[in-house]
Amino acid sequence: MKRLLLLASAIWLACAAAVAAPNTQCTGQVVDEANEPLVGATVAAVGTQVVAVTDVDGNFKISVPSGCKQLRVTYIGFKDHEVAVQPSVGVVVMVPDSKVLSDVVVTQSLGKTRETPVAMSTISAQEIEFKLGNQELLEVLKTTPGVYTRSEGGGWGDAKTRMRGFTSENVAMLINGIPVNDMEWGGVYMSNWAGLSEVASSIQTQRGLGATMLSTPSIGGTINITTRTIDVEKGGSVWYGMGNDGMNTIGLKLSTGLMKNGWAVTVLGSRRWGDGYIQGTAFDAYNWFINVTKRINDRHQIGFTAFGAPQWHDQRSYQNGLSVMGWQGVSDWMAGESPYRFNPTFGYRSNGEKFNINHNFYHKPQMALNHIWQINDLSSLSTSVYASITSGGGYTGLGRKVYYVDGSFDDYSSSWFGANNGVLNNQFRSPEGWVDYGKIEEMNAASTTGSNMVVGKQNNAHSTFGLISSYKKIFNFKNGDRIDFTGGLDIRYYVGHHQTKIADLFGGEYYIDNTNRSKVQAFNNAEHNRDNFDWVYEKLHVGDVVDRDYDGFVAQEGAYAQGEYTLLDKRLNLVLSGAINANSYWRKDYYYYDAAHSRSATKTYWGGTIKGGANYNIDAHNNVFFNAGYISRAPFFSYGVFLSAQRSNIVNPDARNEKCYSFELGYGYHSPVLAIDLNGYYTKWLDKTMTKGDQIDPAKAKDGSTYYYFAMSGVDARHMGIELALKYKPVRWFEFDAMFSIADWQWDSNASGYFYNQNGAPLANTNGTIASGILAPDHLWATLNQKGVKVSGSAQTTMSYGVTFRPFKGFRIGADWTAYFRNYSDITLYASNLPQNAVLEPGTPWRIPWGNVLDLNASYRFKLGNLDATVYGNVNNLCNYNYVTQAETGLGKVGTWDNAYRVFYSFGRTYSLKLKVNF
């Protein structure tokens, strides 16, 4: 606290001394030669480090220091433009520069206001820095229509973002036009990308089908993050920040700008660490970034960009949410702190060391080599070759069944859990509420059969290699019409290495992995199988492989093309695009299979998409647009193609392409004072595939089977809604923003599925009896009547109001109030609670009470000696209000607050303060 007060006092004194500095407030708008706004153009006060970036309407505001007489406006693809400093600069018309090369791979993924017929929102680098504070990167999107971000368990970097009700695996995330979604299951872990906030030039969300050109588009939306390259100003910056719960951040960025020899280099390094808002969620994260670009001549440019964020953080997993009453029951353990900060897996080992079984460590660097070839004034070719070679994973608690001579046994397989379906696990809990991991060590040390519980290290490394190459050709006609054609290739190859090794015997001498080894079948592994008693009960030590050891492979080859026809004096823009791709999947297993059987069959699925739309500019302020499209997407490697992607080579016999069709209408009004964007959408999602698994009781198994799987296909959903975004700027010192979205997302089919054992054989019952054939009359099935059930996990009504004031030179202060309504609990679905040869009613989810949050943010720009400095302050959830963000309710139940579990609440009040100095 002392450090915080000292820093705040120093900053306040510096601010007070600088208040009298006579700055000039300049406003204006930047447009292209067609009078269309340029988003993200840089406006710099010549001779200083003061810069501003234009918003979605091309408008800018900049506080120019005394003595500066000129503003320089820069934008990739246009000549630099200088204007005199004055309060109202007016409209700055940029002239295309044939010497500046445009990167098609990046630009083809970004939409343009009043031109691209999609619903989109763009947040500039200035807004990111002003509002982010100590939030996670994508939380700056909370005031965007249709976007919902929740903190999951609450560990650093664990937040999940949903768009229009679709989870992260159905929302594409691109960095500089390169896709970064996991190729096995489609999701994104933001802890791997948190450092992008320091190098991003903008974040653009495209809701729905979007305008991104790739061979595999998204269903729910697209998040485009772009970083600055050759357009970075010469100079650097250094910063230090602090916040609640021991949060610290420090960083340095240096850039040469574009030098006379055609080279431009930018490097960045930073670190962020702290104790975490949630109990026992300490973190330590580094971030590095480098861009080296060489403009060879007027026709060729080559650049290399690489970045990564090596980090570790302790977690509170989503399984460890309690019931509503359960959270109240832990209040006495929190010493006056909010009970919602309690972590059921936080504790101490016998030596007094803090410990949390939920621990993650990862480094996912992304490297890309890009070449731009401006073939002539009307055509260009951009190619990016990229790679990501990662390492990392997390801890997992392993426990075994211990059998005794009388036939009884103790099962420790779930003893590491902090909670089970909302009920706190008190097996090793101390009277103070934390987990006494020392008791586990004592138990293991006293055991005569080795450790009953050990810590495993789950390594989940992968390598991704890809190429995106785009050719663009412009056709100009004598009547002023124009056609822009873009076509390209999208090729990706991925291999994921998944292995679990013993990391800590936790006080014991060895570990016996009989629980997993007894599942290995003789016809899959001739030497190591359940009949080899010595192998099943082998004494294992630190570094030995347990539980799983396999590689997953995904290969994708695709092509895409788009035609954009501009006519009627550039008032009408017609777009038609399409793509086709082949997706191949296979796996190699080294634990449950021997070398002769390790490789699975290769399954290939063809997919494709077709999208079209139109934007019509009624006049200088009003426009309307529509888009429609159809997607056929290959199923995912995990939970789709393979019945059990982690432990079996058996392919789901009923895996099928997911289909999606969507339609959208929109209206926009844009003027220097007021901007309104209104749109409505309808999306139908068809044939989602899902697999669930459970254990077969060995005492009842008929054929030696140990596991069964339920594979359900034909799961449909319907997503529709209305979205509104508004910005009002009546005077230069005041802005008002508002957002409102209301949606109706629900499951739209009564899906059926069938049961199989781990060898892919159809089951007649869950005791392992084999049916007479796949889909035969005795093949065990189940149907879930979920048509009309609300889609869960994301608020279906959201709204926000925000204000920004600039009361005096260099100072900016703002507030955003965001509210969430009609959020529903997930319905828990296990294979074990499904009926056999019957239809089950899923019940109704709990409608979670509405929640809201008020965030404050402020910044002040001043002189620190001869340097330009800015101080940023953020207080999130000022009112310290806790609301439920997620929950689960049981299958077949009427969900209510008192039968909900895995409940999590929002963070309470958090704060941060940062000083940044430019030089």
N, C-alpha and C positions, 0 to 999 in steps of 0.2 A: 504493500500500500504506500510505503514511503517513496518508492521509486516512481509510482504513478503520480503522487502529489508533486514531487520535484519536477518531473517532466511537464506536468500540466502547468505549474507555476512558470517555468522557463518559457514555455510556449506562449502563455498569456502575456508575459512581459514583452516578448518579442512582437506579439500581435499588437499590443497597445502602443509600442513605439512606432509601429509601421502604419497605424491608422491614418496618420496625416499625409502619407505618401500620395501625391496627386496623380491618380490613374485616370485614364479615359475609358469609358465603357462603350465599346463598339458593337453594333449589331449589323447583320446583313444576311443575304442568301446567296448560295452558290448553285449555279445551274450549268447544264451543258449547252451545246450549240442548238439543241432542239427545245430549249427552255425547260428541260426536265431537271428536277432537283438531283444534286449529287450527294449521296449519303456517305459520310465518313471522310469528306475532304478535310485536309489539315489547314488551319489558319494560324499563322505564326507571326508574332510581333518581331520584326527584323532586329537582330542584334541582341535579343533576349532569349530566355528559355520558355517564355510564355506561349502556350499553344492552346488552340481549341479545335474541336471536331464538329462538323456539321451533323445535324440530326436527320431524321427520316424525311424531312421536308427541305433539306438543304440549308436550314437556318443555322446561324452561329451567334454566339455572344462571347466577347473576349474583353478582359480588363487589361488595357495596354499601359505599361509603366511610363512614367514621365520621361520625356526625352526621345522616345521612339516615335518616328514619323511615318513608317511604312508597315503595311501588313503584306505578308506573302502567302498566297493561296496555292496549295499543291494538291494534285490528285493523279493517281496512276493513269496514264493514257492521255494526259492533257499537259499543255505547256504551263509552267509556273506563271502566276499572275500577281502583280503587285499593285496595291491601291493605297491611297493616303489615309492616315488615321483620322477618323472623324466619328461622331456619335452614330450616324446612320450611313453606313457604307453603300446601302442599296443592293442591287442585284449584280453579282459578279458572274459574267458569262465566260466560261472556260473554253479555250480553243484546243481541239485535238492536236496531239503531238505525235507525228509519225515516228519520232525517235524513241518514244517511250513504248515499251512492249507490254501487251496485256496477257496475263496468265489465264488461259481459257479454263484450265482445270479448277481454278479458284472461282472465277467469275461465273462459270456455268451453274454453280450451286447457289448463287445469290440472286434474290429477287430484287426488282426495282419498283419503287412506288409509281402508281399510275401507268404501269406498263406490264408487269408480270401478273397474270390473273390468279393469284393465290392470296390467302389470308396470312399475313406475316407481321412480325414486329422486330425492330432492330434496336439493340442497346449498344451505345458507343463506349469506347474505352473510358471516357470521362465519367459516364454514368456508372460504369462498373466500379471504378475506384471510389466514387463518391458514396455509393450505397452499399458496397459489399461488406465492409468492416470485417468481422471475424466469422461471417457466414460462409457457407460453401458456395462455390462459384455459381451453380445454377439456381441458387436461391434468389439471385437478382431478377429472376424471371417470374417471381411470385405475383407481380402486378400485370402479367401478360394474360389475356383471356385464354381459358382452356388449359392452363398449366397449373399443376399441383405438385409441390415438393414436400416430402415428409422425411423425417430424420431416421426412419427405421428404428434400430435400437438406440441410436444416439451417439455412437462412436464417431470420431473425426473421419470425414470422408465417406461415411456410410449412407448419406442421404440418397433417396431415390426420387427421380422426377418422372411424372406421368403427364401425358398430353392427350386431351380429349378422352380421358379414361383409359388410354392404352399404356401398358407398362413399358419400361425402358427397352426391352427386347424388341418392341414394335415401334420404337422411335429412333430414327437414324441419327447418329452423331458424327459430324464431320469436322475435321481440323484441317484447314487449308484445302478443302475439297477431298480429303482422304478419309474413308470410313474407318472408324475405330471400334465399332461394336464387336463383341466377342463372337467368333465364328462358330462356336459350338452351341451356344444357347442365346446369343443375340444381345445380352445385357451389357451395361457399362458400369464400372466401378469408378466413381468420381474421385476416390482417393488417389487414383493413378494420374489424374489430370488437374488436380487442385491448383497447381502452380501456374496454370494458363491465365489466371486473372492478372498476372503481372506483365504479360506480353500480348494479350489479346487486343486487337484493334476494334473488334465488334463481335457481338453474338446476335445472330439472326435466327428467329424461330419461324418456321413455315409449318403451319398447322394443316393437318390432312395430308393429301397426296403430295403437296408441295411442288416446287419447281426444280428440285435437284435432279441432275442427269447422271444416273448410275444404272448399272444393269440390274441391281436389286434395290428398288425403292422402299421407302417406309410405308407403313399402314396408318399410323397415328400422327406422324409429323416428323419434322427434321430440325435438328439444332446444328447450325453452322457457326463454328468458331474460326475466325481468321486472325492471323498474327501479322504484324508489320514486318516488312523485309527491306526492300531498297528505298522505301519512302520514309524511313525513320530519320529524324533530324539528328545532326551531329551533336554529340554531347553525352551526358550521362546523368544518373541520379543515384542517390543513396537514401535508404529509409530505415527507420526503426519504429516499431509499434509494440504496444502491450494491450492486454485486455483482461477480462475476468478469468479466474481459475488458472493463473500463472501463464497465460498465453503471451508469447513473445514472437516477434518476427523481425528479421533483419535482411537487407538485400542490397545489391549493387547491380546497376545496369550501365553498360557502356556501348556507344555506337559511333562509328566514323562518319555516318551519313554517306551519301554517294560521293566518292572522291573523284578527282580529275582523271585518274587512270581507269575508272569504270568499276572499281571495287567498292563494296559496301559490307561492313562487318558489324554485327550486333551480338553482344554476349550478355548473359544475365546469370547471376547466382543468388540464391536466397535460402533462408531457413525459417521454419516456423515450428514452435514446440510449445507444449503446455500440459496441464494436468487433465484437461477435458471438463466439460460442463457436467457430464454424467460421472458418478462415482467410479473410480477405477478405469478411466479411459484416457490415460496419458498417451501422448503422441509426439513424434519427432519426425519432421518431414523436410527434406531438402528439395530444391527446384533448380534446374539448370536449363539454359536455352542458348543456342548459337545459330546464327544465320550468316552465311557467307554468300554473297551474290556478286557475280561478275557480268557486267554489260560488255559483251565482246565487241559488238558494233551495233548499227541501227537495226540489224536483222536478228541477232542472236543474243540471248541472255541465258546464263546458267546459274543456278542457285542451290545451295545445300542448307537444309534446315534440320535441326535435331533438338529434341528436348526430352526431359524426363523428370520424374519426381520420386526418387528413392525415399521410402518412408516405412515406419512401423507405427502401429497404433493398437491399443487395447480396445476391446469392443464390449457392447452389451447386445447380444444377438437377438434376433426377432423372436426366437423361441422363449426368451426369458421375460416376456411381458406377463404381468400379473392380472388378476381380476380388478374391478373397480374397488371392491372392498379390500382386496389384498394389498393394494397400494396404501390404503389408509392404515393397514396393520403394521407397516414397516416404519411409521412415523417416529416411534420412540428410538429407533436405531440411527436416525439421521441428525441427531444433535442440533435440532432447530432448523436444519436445511429442509428444502422441499422433499417430501417422500418420493416424488416422481424422478428424483435424481438417483435413487437407490439402484444398485447393480447387484443382482442375485449371484453373480459369479466372482465378485471381488472378494479378496481375502488375503491371508498371510500364510507363508510357509513356516516351518518349525524354527528357521533361523531368523524370523522376523521380517523377511523380505516380502514386499508386496507382490501379489501374483493374481493373474486373471487367465483362466484357461482359454478365453476367447481373445486371441492375439493374432494380428495380421501383419505381414511384412511383404513388401512388393516393390519392384522397380520395372516400369514398362516404358522404356525409351522408344521414341518414334523418330525415325530418320527418313528423310526424303531428298532425292536429287531431282531437280526440276530443270527442264530445258524449254525455252520459248523460242520459236522460230517464226518471225514475221515474214512470211513468204513474199507477200507484196502488201499493198495498201488495203486489199480486200480479203486476204486470207492469212491464216496463221495456224500453227500446230504447237500444242503444249503437251509435254509428256512428263509425268512424275513416276519415278521408280522409288518405291518405299519399302522399308523393312522395320519390323519391331521384334526384337529378341529379348524376351522378358525372363525374369526369375523372381521367385517368391512363393508365398503360400500363407499358411496359418496353422495354429495349433488345433488339435482336436483331441478330445478325451476318449481314450479307449478303455473298455472294461470287458471282463470275460465272465462266463458262467463257471462257478466253482461247484463241482459235484462232490457229495459226501457218500460214505459207505452205505448209509441207510437209504440212498436214492434221492435224498433232498438236495437242494442246491440254492446258492445265492447268485443272483444276477446283478452284476455291476455295470451292465452296458449303458444304463441311463443315469448312473450315479454322479456323473460329471455335470448333469443338467442343473442350472440354477432354479428352474421351475419347469413344471410339466403341465401343459394346458391350463396355465394360470395359477396353479397351486405351487407354492414355494417348496423347494426341496430342502428339508432341514436335516438330512442325513449326517452331514458333517458341519453344520452351522454352529457358530459360537453363540454364547448368550448375548454378545454385542451385535450380532446380526451378520457379521462377515463370515465367509467360508473359512473354516479351520483346515487349510490344506495340510497342516502338520499332522492331523489325525489320519489322513490318507497315507502319509509317509510312515506313520507308526504302524498302521494296519499292514502295509506292504512289507515292512521290515520284519514283522512277527509271523508272516505267512510262511508255511513250509512248502508251498507250491509256487513260489515266486509272486510277483506283483499281481494284484487283482485289478489295479487301475494304473495306467501309464499315460504319458503325454506323447501323442504322435505329431509329427511335423508333416502336414499335407503340402507337398510341393506341387505347384500348378504352373509350371513354366510353359511358355509357348513361343513359337517363332512364326511370324507372318511376313510374307513377301508379296508384293503386288505391283501392278503397273496400271496407270490410268493415262490414256493418250487421247487427246481431243483435237479434232480438226474443225476449224471454223471458216466459213466462206460467206461473204456478203455479196448479194446481187442487187444492184441499184437499177431502177427503171427510169425511163425518161419522164414519166408522169409523177415522179417523186416517191413511188412505192418502193418497198425494200423487202428482201427476203434474207434472213440470217439462217444459214444451215450449220448445224453442229452435229458431228458424229464421232464416235470413238469406241475404244476398247476398255474393258474393265476386267482385269485378270488378277486372281488372288489364290494364294496357296498357304495353307495353315497346318501346323502340326502342334498339338498340345501334349505335353509330357506330364502325366499325373501319377504320383507315387506317394505313398505314406510310409514314413520310417519312424521307428521309435526314437524319440528325442530325449526322454527323461523317464527312467524306471521308477522314479518317485519313492525312493527308499528301499525298493526291493532288489533282489539279485538278478532276476531274469523275468521274462514274460512269456506266457504260452498263448499263442493266438489260435486256440482250438475253435473259437467261435466262428472265425472266418475260414480257417483251413478245412473245417469239416464240411464246408459247402462245395468244395472242389470235386468234380465228377471224374471218374476213372476214364471215361471215353473222351474227356477234354485234356486230361493230363495223366499220362500213363504212369509216371513216377510219383508225382506229388498229388495225392488225392485223399479223400476221406478214409480210404481203406488202409493207408500207410500210417499206422499208429505212431511210429517213431517221428514221422514228419509233422503230423497234426499236433503232437505234444512236444515238439522241439523247444528247447530253452533258447529264447531270443534275447538279444542285448541291444544297447543303443546303436543305431545305424542299420539294424535289420529291417527289412521291408515287411510290412503288415497291411492287411485290409484291402489294398488295391495297388496295381502297378500296370498302367496301360498308356498307350498313345492314341490320340484321336486325330484323324486326318480329314481335312476339308479342302477340296479344290473347286474353284469356280472360274468359269470362262464366260464372258458376256460381251455384248455389244449394244450400243444405244445410238439413237439419232433423234434430232429435233429440228423442226422447221418453224420459223417465226416470221410471219408475214405482216408487215406494217403498211397501212394504206390510209386513204382518206386524209391526206395531209397529216399523217402521224397520229390521227385520233383513234384509229382502230388497230388493235394488235391481236392477231390470231396465232395460236400456238398449238402444234401437234407434235407429240413425241412418243417414242416406243422403245422397248428394250427386250432382249432375249438373253437367257443365261442357262448354263448347264451346271448343276451342283452335284458333286460326287462326294460320298462319305464312306469311310472305312475306319476300322480300329485294329490295333494290335494289343493283345493282352498277355502279360508275362507272369501273372499270378494264378489265375484260374485256368490257364491253358499252357500246354507245353509248346515247344518250337514248331512242331508239326501242325498244330491247330491254332496258333496265336493270331493269325490274320483272319479277319472277318471277310465276308463277301463285300464287294463294292456296290453300293446303291447309288444310282444317278437319277436325278429329278430335273426336268426342264421347267423353267419358269419364264415369265415375261410380263410385260405391262404395256398398256396403251393409255395415254392421257391427252386431253385436249382442253382448250379454254380460250377465252377471248376477253380483252379489256377494251372498253370504249370510253374515251375521254369526251364527255358531253361538252365541256367548256374548260376554261383554265382552272376551274376549281373542282368540278364534279366528274366522277367516273363511276362506271359500273363494270362488274366482271362476273364471269362464271367459269367453272371448270368441272370436268367429269373424267372418270378414269376407271380402269379395271386392272387388277393385279392378280397374278397367279404366282405364289411364292412357295418355294420348296420348303418342306418341314425342316425343323432344326435337328442337328445331330443329337442333342440331348432332349429327352422327353418327347421325341417325335420319331426319328428314324430307328433308333435302337430301343428295345424294351427296357434295358437297363444300361445306359451308356457307361456307367462306372464299373460294371462287373460282368457284362455278358456281351458276346458277339452276335447274339440273336437279333435279327432285324424284325421290327414291327411289321407283321404281314398286312396291316391295314393303314400304314402311313400314307398320307396323300397330301397333295399341294393345298395350302391355304389360299382361299380366294377372297378378294375384296373388291367391291365397287362403291364408288363415292360420287356425290354430286354436291356442288357448292355455288351459292350466289352471294355477291357482295356489292356494297356501295361505299364510295369514299368521297369526302369533301376535304380539300386541303387549301388553306390560305395562310398567309403569314401570321394570322391571329388565331385561327381555329382549324383543327384537324379532327375529322370523324371517320372512323372505319367501322362498318357494320356488315356482318356476314352471317349466313345460315348454312348449315351443312347436314348431309345425310350420308352415313357410311354403314354398309352391311358387310360383316366379316363372316366368312363361311369356312367350314371344315377345319377348324383348329383341332390339332391332335394332342392327346394328353396320355401319359402313362403313370401308373402308380404301382407300388410294390409292397409286399409284406412277406413275413416269414411263414413257412410251412412247419408245423410241429413235427420234429423228426420222429416222434413216437407214433404219429399217425400217417406219415408219408407212405404212399403205396409203391413208389418206384425209385426211392432214393432222392427225390426232389427235396430241396430245402427252401426254395423261394418261388413265389408266384407273382405275376404281373397282370394288371388290368389295363388294357389299351382301349381308350375311348376316342372315337373320331366323330366327325359331323357336329362339332360344337360350334354353334353360330352365335353371333352377337349383333346388336343394332345400336349404333351411336348416332345421335342427332342433337342439334342444339343451335343456339343463337349467341353471337359474340359481338361485343361493342367495346371499342377503345376510343377515348377522346382526349385531346390536348387543347388547352385554351391559354393563350398568351396575350392578354389585352395590353400589357405594358412590359417594358424590357426587364423590370425587376420582379415580376410575378408570373408564375406558371401554375396551372391547375391541370391535373391528370385524373382520369377516371377510367375504370374498366368494369364491365359487367358481362357475365356469361351464365347462361342457363341451359342445361342439357338434360337429355333423357337417354341414359345408357342402360341397356338391359340384355340379358341372355335371351336368345331368340330361337332355341330349339330344344327338343327333348332327346338328348344324345344317348346312344347305346354303346356298349363296349363288351369285350370278351376277355376271358382269363387264360393265361398261358403260364407254363412253368419256365424256369430259367434256361431251359434248353429249347424253348420255342414251341413245345408241344402243347396242343389245346387241352385244357383241363375240364373234367366233368365235375370236379368239386375242389375246394381249397385244401383237401387232404392229400392232393397229389395224384388222384385217379385220372388217367389219360382218357380223353374223349375219343370217339370213333373217327373224328376228322375235324378240320378247321371249318367252323360255321355249320357243323353237323347238328342234328336235333339235340344231342346231349352235350354240346359245347356250352360251358357255363357262361352266362351273360348277365348283364345288369343294365338298367335304364334309369337315367336321372331326369326327372321332369322339371327342368330348370327354366323353361320358357316363361318369360315375364319377370324373372328374378333380377333385381337391380345388380349392375356391375359394381363391384366393391373397390375400396382402396383409394378413391379419389373423389374429392368434393364435386358434386354435379352442378352446384350453383356457387359462383364466386363473385366477389366484387371488391373494388379497391378505390380509394380516393387519395390523391396526393397533392401536396402544395410545395412550391419552392419559392423562397424569397431571396433577393439580393439587396439587402437594405443599405449597404454601403460598399465602397470599392473593395474588391477582393474577397468579400464575405458572402457565403452562400449557406442557407439553412433550409431544411426541408423535412417533411413528415409524410409517411405513407400509412394509411389504415387499410388493412386487408381482412376480409371476412370469408368464411367457408361454411357452406350449408349443404345439406343432403349428401353427407358422406355415409357410406354403409360398411358394415363389417364384412370381412371375408367369411365364407362358409367353409369349414374344415372338411376336406374330403380325403379319407384314407381308403385304401383298398379293403382294409379289414372291416370298415363299417358300411360297405356296400351290400345290398341284398344279393342273394343268389337266385338267378332265374326269376327276377321280380323287378317291379318298378318302384322307385323310391321318390317320395316327395322331399325336396331339399330343405323345406322350411323357408323362413323369411329372415333376411339379415336384419341386424339392429341398425336403426337409423340413428347415427351418432349425433349428439347435440352440436349445434353450430359453435364455431370458434372464431376468434378474431385476434389480431395483433396490431399494435401501433409501433412503428419504427421511426426514430429520429436520426437525422444525419446532418452534418455541418462540415464546412471546410473554410479555411481562410488562407489566402495567398498573400505573402509579404516578402520583403527583402531581409535576408540574413547576411549582413555585410554586403558583398557584391553579388550574392547568389540569390536565385529565386527559390523560395521555400513555400511549402503548403502543409498545413496541419489538417488532419481529418479526424472527426469524431463521430462515432456511431453508437446509438443505444437501440437495441432491438428488443421488442416486447416491453416497452416502457412501463406498462401497467402490471407487468409480472403475472400475466393471466395464463393459466394452464388449461388447455382443452385437449380432448381426445383426438389424436391424429389417425389412429388405426386400431383395429380390434378384430377378433375372430369369434364366431359363434358356431355351435355344433350342427352337424348335418341332421336335418329333420326337425330342428327346433324353431320355435318362434323367438327370434333374437331380441333380448332385452339387456338393459345395463347390468342386471344381476346374474345373467348367465354368459356374459361375454368374458373372454379371456385373451391372453396375449395382447392386452391393452397397453398402449403407450400414449404418453401425453407430450405436448409441445414443450420446448425449452421455456424456462422463465426468462427474466430479464438478463441480458448479456450486454457487454459494452466493449469498446475498443478505442484506442487513440493512436494515431500514427503521424509522424513527422517525416516529410519527404523533401529532400533538397536536390535541386537540379543544378547542373554545372556544365 
